[in-house]
C-alpha cells in the first residue's frame, strides 16, 4: 500500500501533530508496512526536523506566481492526456510517480478557506483524481468558499472524493455545497486527538492544582486579523502580560510561555518572539517567575512537556489540543471558529474567549473563574478527550478503496 499524504505544513507544530496522527491512522487501517510519502511545500526543511519520515515537494511551486497561470495548468493537463512532451522532465517524473499511489489523503486542518489561494491545491487534487488515484480528505474546517475561482478549483476534487471528514457541521455543509456526496461526508474529531493515551488521561482526571501555586503555560501567537488592527494586537499582548503577572502575584504560581510554533527559523511564525514582547511588559517584580521556552519539540515530545504544567492558556488550537492530550486543563483563546467548535465537542464552549475581547481586567477575571471550575470539571473533561481520541483513531476503520467516483478527463 502506497499513500500520498498531501497538503501538510510540517513546520507548524499543530499541523505536525496531525501529520503524525495521520501516519498512525493510515498504518492502523492499511498495515504497518504502508509506505507514506508526505507532500509539503517546505519538504527539505521538514525532513531535517522529522528525519524518520519521507517528504517530497508539491508538483506546483506555490511560491512562484507563474505556475498558477492558466497556461501552466493547461500544459500539465495535456501531459496527463499523454502529450508528455509538453511537461517539464521533473513534472513528467512526478506525474508518473503519482499514478503509482494507491491513495491520496489530504491532511486535516484549516487550509481550504477563502483567505488562502486555493487554486494550486485544487489543481493538484483534481489532477490526482483525473489520474484515477482515490482521494480522501482528513478532518477539515472548510469554507465557506465564496470566491468563484476557488469553487471551480475545489469542486472536481470534492466531487470525486471517496471520503470527506469534517470537524463541524458547517464544514460538512460547505463540502456538500462544493459537490461532495453527502453519504461520503462525516463529522469527526480533529485528527490530533488520535494521539490520545487513555492511561495518561485517566491519571489526569485525579490530578490536583498544587497548593503551593500552579505552573501555568501560556501560548501566544502572531495574528494578522484583529478586529481593530494594531490596537487589537497591542491590547491582546498587554492582556497576556497582565495574566502572567496575575498568576505570579495572586496565585503564587510561575509561568512558562510555550507554544507549537517555535524554534524553527524556516517557518514564518515564531511564537517565542511574541512571547518575549509580552514578557517585556510584565512588571519586574513578577518577571523572575516568568520564562519563555523557545525550543522546537516534535508533537509527542511537546505533549510530554505540556504534561508537566498544571494549567494552560492557549491561543493556538493545537497547543490546546496537545495540552489536553497531556492531561493539562486548557483555557482557550479563539482566533478562528475552529477553537469553539472543538471545545463545544468537549462540553466546554463556555470556556472559550476571543482574541478580540481580551483586556487585562477581563482576562484576569476569566482566568480566576476558570481555575475555580477546573476541579469539578476535570474528570468529565478528560473522559471526553479520551472518547474523542477513540473516535479519531477509528475514522478509517470502515473505509474501503473501491467504489468511488472519478473525475472525467
N, C-alpha and C positions, 0 to 999 in steps of 0.2 A: 504494500500500500504506500502510495507516494502522495503527500499533501502539500499544497502551497498555502501558507498562512500569510495572507495579503494585508496591506494597509497598516502594518504595525508602526509604532513610533517608540522603539525600544529605549531611546534615551530619556523618555519621560517615565518616571518611576511607576506611575499609575498604569500607563499602557504596558509597561514591562510586566506588571503583576498579571494583567490579562493575557499577555503573551505566554507566560509560564503556565498559567491555568489552562490555556488552550492546548498546550503540549500535553498536560495531564489528561484532559478530556479526550483528545484525539487518540492517544495511546490506550486509554481505557476502552474506547469503542472499537478501535481497529487493530489493537495489539501492540505489544511493547516494541516490536521491530519496525513500526511505522516510521517511514522516512518523512521528516517535516523540514521544509525549506521556508525560511522566513523572509518575506519581501519587505524591505524597509528603505525609506528614502536615504537614510544615513547608514547604509549597510556596513561599510568599512569601520566606522566608529563603533557601531553596535557590536560588531564582532570582538572588539577589544574589551568590552565590558561583559560580554556573555560568550566567552570563548568556546563553551561546550555546544553552542547552537550553530546552525548553518544559516548564513544570511546571503541574500542577493539583492541587487538594486532593481527598482521597477523598470519596465520597458521604456517609459517616458520619463525623462529627467524633468521633474516638476519645477526645478529652479530656472529652467530655460523657457522663456516665453514662446520661442519659435516652435517648440514641439507641441504647443497647444493649438497650433494653427490647423485650419481645415485641410490644407494640402498635405501635411504630415500624416494626419489621420487617414486621408484617402489613400496615401501611398501604402500604409500598413494594411488597410482593408484589402487592397489589391494583392498584397503579399499573401494574405490568408486565403485568397481565392486561387493561389497557385502562381501568381505573377511575381515570383520571389526575387527577380532581378530588380524590382522596384524598391526593395527593402535593403537597408544597410546590412553589412555582414553580421554585426553584433545583434541586430534586430532579427535577422533570419535565424540565428542560433537560439535566441530567446523564444521565438515562435515555435521552433521545433521542440525545444525543451518543454514549453507549456503543454504541448499536445500529449506529453508523457505523464502528466499528473492525473491521478485518479479522482482528485477532489481539490477544489479551492475553497478555503474558509476565510472569508473577510472578517478580520478580527473585530472584537467588540469595541464600544466607545461612543464618542460624540463627534464624529467627523463627517457625517452625512447631514450637514446643516448648511443653510444658505450663506453664512458668513465665510465659508471656505470656497475655493474654486473647485467644484466637483467634477469638472469635465475630464481631467486626466484619470481620476479614479473610475468614473463611469465608463470611459473609453476602454480601460484595461479589463474591467469586469465584463463588459459586453464582448470584448474580443475573446476572452476565455470561454464565454458561453457559446460564441459562434464556432469556436474550435471543438465544441461538444464536451467540454470539461464540466462536470457537475459543480454547482456553486451553492454555498450556504453563507448566510450572514449570522455571525455570532452576536450575542446580545447588544443591541444598539439603543441609543437615544437618537431618534431620527426625526428630522424635519421640524416644523412643516417646510416643505420645499415649494416655494412660490415662484422662483425665477424660472422662466421658460427654458433657458439653456440647461439648467440643472435638471429639470424634469425630463427633458429629452435625453440627457446623458445617463440618468439612472434608470429610466423606465425599462429598457431592454433587460438589464441585469435583474431587476426586481421581478419582472415577468417570468424570467427563466429560472429563478432561484428554487432549489429543491426544499429549502427550509429558511425561514427568516425568524430569528429570535430577537425580541424587543424587550426593553427594560420597563416599559409602561404602556398603558392603553393608548395614549395619544400617539406614540410612535407606531403602534400597530396600525392605527387608522391612517397614518401618513404613508406607511408601506403599502397598504391596500390601495390607497389613492394613486400610488405610482404603478400599480399593476400587479403587485404580489398577490398570489392566490390566498384568500382568507384561510383555507384549510392548512396552508403551509406556514402560517404566522402564529407564533406562540409567545406570550409574555412570560419572561423568566427572570431570575435574579441576575445582577451584574456578574460577569464571568469571574471576577476576582474572588467571589465567595466560594468558589470551588476549592480554594486553598485552605478552607476551614479545617481545624483539627478539633474533633469532638471532645477529646480528653482535656485539651487546654481550655476549651470554653466551659466545660463542666467545673474545672478548678476556678475559673474566673468568677463564676456565679457566687462563690463563697468568699471572695477577697473583700477586704475592708480598706477604707482610706486610713492611712496611718494616723494615729493620734498626734504624733509629733509634727504633722504637716505633710501635705501631699507633694509628690513630684509631678508637676504638670507640664506636659508637652504642648507646644503651640506651633501650628503650621500657618504661615502666611504665604502670599504669592503676589507676583506682579499681575495686575488686571488692567486691561485697556478700556473697559466699557463700564466704568462707574456712571451712574445716572447723572451726576453733576461733575463729571470730568476730574480735573486735577484736585479740586476741592474735596471730592469724594475720596480720592486716594489719600490725601493728607489726613482727613478725618479718620479713615479706616486705620492707618498706621498709628495715629495718636491713640486710638481706642485700644489697639493691641498692646501698646506700651503701657497704657493705664491698667490694663488687665494684668500684665506681668507684674507690675508694681503691687497691685492689689493681692495677688497670690502670695507675694513675699511678706507684705506688711500686715495683712488682715488674716491670712490663712496660715501664716508661719511656714510657707512652703518654699519650694525652689522651682525654677522654670528652665526648660530646655526648648529652644526653638529648633525644630527638626521637621523635615518635610520630604516629599517624594521626589522633588526636582532640585537636586543639589549635587555638587561635586562632579559635574560633567561639563567641562568647558565647551565641548562641541554642541551642547544644546543651548537654545536661545534663552531659556529661563533659568535663573539661579535664585531659588527661594532664600538661600542663605544671605544673599546680598540685600534682599528686602528685610530679612530678619535683623541684619546689622543696623540698618536705618532705624528700625523700630527700637532696638535696644539702646541706641544713642539717645532716645527720648525718655528712657527710664531714669527716674531720679537716682543720683549717685548712691544714696543710702541703701537702695534696694539692688543695685546693679551687680554686686558681687555674688548674688544668688541667682543670676540670670546668665545662661550660657547659650551660645549659638553652636550647634553641631553642623558642620559644613561638608562632611564626608559623604561620598557615594556609598550606598548599600544596595545590593540586589534585593528583590522583593522578599524572599524568605528570610534574609538577614535583617531587612528592615522590620519585618514583623517581630522577629526576636528582640530587636532593640526596643520597639514600642511596648513590648510586654513588661519592660522594667519601669514604665510610667504608671502612675496611679490614675491619672485623668488626662484627656487630650482634647484640645480645642483646635478644630481643623477647618481650614479654608479649602484645602484640596480634598475632592471627593474620595480619591483612592487612598489618601492619607487617613481619612476617616474609616474607610473600609478595612484597611490593614490594621489600624489600631483596634477595631472591633475583633478582627481575627486574632489579634494578640491577647484579647481578653481585657482591653482597656476601654472604659466608657468614654463616649465622644460627645462633645458639644459642637454641632456642625454650624458652619457659616456658609450660606449658599451664595454662589455667584452665577449659577445656571440652574434651571429647573431640575436637573437630574439629582441634585442633592436631596431635595424634598421628596422626590419620587422614591429614592432608596430608603429614606427614613420613614416614609409612610408605610413601606413594606415591613418595617421593624416596629410599627406601632408607636413611633416617636416623632411624628411630623411636627409636634408642638415644640420640640427641642430646636428646630431649625430657625436661625435668624439670617438676615440678608447682609451682604457687604454694604448695601446702600442704606441700611438702617443703623449701622454701627455708630455709637457715640460712646465716649468714655463712661458716662454715668449709666447709660442703658446696658452696656456690655457687662460692667461690673455687677449690676443688679441681676442680670440674666444668669451670669455665672453662679452667683450665690443661690438663686432659686434652683438651678440645675443640680448643684452639689447636694442640696438638701433632698432632692428627688432620687439621686443615684442609688442609695442603699436599698430602697424599696423596689426600684426598677431593675436591679442588676440581674436577678435570676431569670426573669421573663426576657430581658434584652438578649442575654447570651443563649437562651434556648431558641429564640427566633433566629439569631445569627447561625446557630448550628443547623436549624431547619433549612435556612436559605442555602447553606453550604451543601447539604444533601441534595437539594433540588438542583443547584447549579451543576453538581457533578454528574447528574443523571440526564442532562438535556439531550445528549446524543444517543442515549441507550436504545431508543426505538427508531433511530434514523436509518433509513435504507437508501443506498445509492440509486437504485433503479427507479424508473417510472416518472422522472421529472420532465418538464417541458424544455424545449430548446429554442434558441434564437435562430431565426432563419438567416441564411447567408444572402 
